[in-house]
Amino acid sequence: MVRRLRRRHYSGIVPLQRITLIGKPGCHLCDDAREAIAQVIAELPAEISVELVEQSILDDDELRARYSDEIPVVLINDRVHTIWRVESDRLSAALQEETE
């Protein structure tokens, strides 16, 4: 199951950035990651368009096999950005680099 958590859209020419949070219910580190990501998205310049999608390892055997010992996992545009902990400054910088 894919759950879309938040989408902030800007109609300019900057492409949409996709953040995927891979975790599972009841994971306190996943909750912390979700909060950090939401804060980063809220503080991004308006011209950066972000879609945040959450996926649970409990709903996908492939994700479970690949990431069960590493959650939360944060992907930016389908590439691993970080595991376990989200550093807000690093995530913000990475999202801004992706738009350059």
N, C-alpha and C positions, 0 to 999 in steps of 0.2 A: 504494500500500500504506500503510495506517495501522498504526502500531505503538504500542500502549499501553505506556507506560514505567512508570508508577506511579500508583496510586490510593490515596488516603487518604480514608477515609469516616467521617463522623460522623453518627449517626442523629437528631440534633436537627432543628430546623426551619429551620436555615440552608441555603439552596440550594447545590447543587454548583457550584463554580467550575471552569471548564474552561480549561486552558492548552494551547495548541497551539504546538509548536515546529516551524517549517518550516525545513528545511535539506537537507543531502545528506551521504552518506558521505564521509569524508576531509576534511571541512571543520573546521579547527581552531577557528574561532570558534563553530561549532555545538557542538563538544565543550565549549568553555568555557561556552556558554550552558546546555547540559544540566546541567553541574555546578552552576552558579549557581542554576538553577531547583530542582534537587534539594535544595540547601542551604536555600533559602527555604521550600520545602514542609515540610522537616523541622523548621523553627523556627516555623512558624505555630501559633497557638493551636489546641487540639484541636477547637474548634467550627467551624473553617473546613475544609470538605470540598473537596478538590482532585482533579481528574482531569488527568493529564498525557498528552497524545497527541503523537506525533511523526509528521510527514509529510515525505516526501522530494520535492523538486522533480523528481527523476529519474523518479518514478512517476506524475506528474500534469502533463500538458501545460499546463493552465490555471495551476497554481501556478508552473511554470517560466516561463511568459510574464510572469506578474505579479511574481514575486519573485526571479528569478535573480540580479539584481545587488544584492540587499539581504539575502541570508541571512547569519546566521540571522534569522528573523522570529519574534517571539513575539506570539501573540494571546491575549487574555483574553476568554473568552466570545465568540469570533469577531470581536473588534475588535483592530486592531493596537495593541499596547502599545509595542513597541520593535523596532528593527532593528539589526543588527550586534553590539551589546554589551548585555548584561543588567546593569543596576544592581540589586543585591540589595535595597537599601533601598527603591528606587522600586517594584520588583515586589511586595515584601511589603506596602507601603502600598496599592498598587492593589488587591491581592487582599482586603485588609481593608476598603477602601472599598466594594468590590462587595457585601460582605455586610451593610452598614449600611442 
